[in-house]
């Protein structure tokens, strides 16, 4: 368990339940090289400022020393081979979009969460439904401090023309409020690993994969999804991921499998069973016992054969109470 080992090695105040070698910690953290994967930002003319975006509430990292800040330090900010991995700072780029031109993707999303959502091509069936369904989620995401930008290798003019079909086909007569980026030279798609630069010139139709990148306010990649052209994405799952990532970032917690439909019935120390933990979350493994008790005094440790106290559940209402403080 290298991640758990490194996490517990970082938490000096927490009781030691298992001995982990320093070499394990060093091998994990030493990969946090200062090199950042990115491409140079070229200045585009007549660029609207990022302030032209609708104002949103700010999402801020939890202040617990052994929480999110420590947990995120386990992920390197840059890669050594040019790839983009979780925790890396994503490449910056100028954008030509259906909402105008922007000098910098990083400036456009400054201090906000963002989803970069690629589709293979305009005027294709699955992509048409995906943009429509994503548009239905836009207001929900905007309320959660999360911007949305989509991308394909088509020209911006093509995007504008195609959007008429998107709106007409979607049963809810949606409004497309997010920008669609034109990436005709495939530079953005290549930088984000959506196209293999070694193969793109030889392909008759080098299209991007269906990719989703969820990026935090520090421009770090928090989640990526890759789908083939024949399978459309589930927007409810993407929204669930944003909710889970933001809750983790802001409250130093981790969401269990199938959250929020998890732990509907669990055993208690007195032999009874409880249904009060549905939708509960785990404390991050880096959170010390001291800060756990200070911030979440009612957390419950699940009993397991190993007797290691790592399954620390916090009820949904206790997380909300901390949010209100």
C-alpha positions, 0 to 999 in steps of 0.5 A: 500500500504505497499511498497509504504508507506515504500518507501515514509517514507524513502524519507525525502526530498520528498513532503509528499502527504499522511501521513503514520505511522511510524509503517508501516515503521518499520513493513516493514523494521524490517524484514530485519534480518541479517540472511542469507539463505545458505548452507555451502560451501564444498571445491571441488578439482581441481576447475577452478577459476572464472577468467576462465569465459569470461570477461564481462562489470560490471553492477553497482548499481545506485548512487542515494541515494533515488533510487535503494539502498533505494528501495532494503533496503525494501527487507530482505536479509534473511528469518526467515523460511528457504525459499528463497524470493526476496531480500534474499542472495541465498545459496552458493554451490560447483558445479560439472558441464559440465565445471568442478568443482567450489568451490563456486557458489558465487565465480563463479558469483562474481560481476555479474548477473546470471541465475540459470535455472533448468530442471527436467531431461536429455533425456526428450522432453521439457527440450531438447528444453529449453536448445537449446533455452536458448543457442541461448540467451547466447551471448545476456546475456553474453554481459549484464554481465549475466552468465548462469548455468543450473541444474538437478538431473542427473550426469554430465556424463549424461549431456554430453551425452544428449547435443549431442541430444540437439544440433542435435534437435535445428534447429540453430546448437547451441553451449552450452556455459554455464555449466550444474550442476549435482545435484545427491544428490539433495542438491542444489535443496533442498536448493533452494526449487525446491524439498521438502526434506520431500517428495523426499525420498518417491518419485520414481522419485524426479525431480526438477521443472522448476525453474528460479532464476535471481540473482544480483551482490550482490548474491540477488534473484531478480526474480524467476519463477516456471513452471510445467514439462508439460510447457516449458519456454519462453526464450524471457520473461526471457531475457526481465526480465534480461533487466528490472532488470538491467535497474532498478538496474542501473537507479533507475527505474521500468518497466511498464506492457508489457514493452517495448511495453507500454504507446503507447498513453497517454493524456497530460495536454493540452488535446492532446495525445502523442505517444512519451512515448512508451517504457518509464519507471517509477521512483522508488517510493523511488526516491525523487522529488529533485533527480528525477529533477536532474537526469531525468529533463524531466520526466512526471507525469501522471494525475490520479483522486487521484492526487497523483504524483506517476506515474512518466514516463521517456522516453527511450531516457532520460534513455539512456542519463543518461546512457551515462553520 
